[in-house]
Amino acid sequence: MSKALLRFVRLSPTKARLIAREIQGMNAEIALASLEFTPNKAARLIAKVLASAIANGNYEAGNVEVASCRIDTGPVLRRFTPRARGRATPIRKPTSHIFVEVAEMIDKKPTKHSSRRGKKVAQSEDK
């Protein structure tokens, strides 16, 4: 299992979490391909961190899966913009910490009665 972390990136955590949820549990090679064609700033940054996590463990992208992809909230840069009558309104510029963890894939082969319907059939045959 290997991991990579990118901290203090100028990216909204709420927007980045939408992309992070999509790739959790995916094969790393498929996740990189889907992130490449996602037109989003978060997708580009998460793809770089995912590639770094794969390289940190000396893995091949086809042999690992994304164990977890977490977006934590970083500090918020607070700025002000002038408004009418001498007032100022705040502008929040959020930052994020991107954490990606990859692990080697475990081949999970379904058993004979793995589905719910299969169990009902097996029980009815016993009667």
Disulfide bonds with the S-S distance in Angstrom:
none
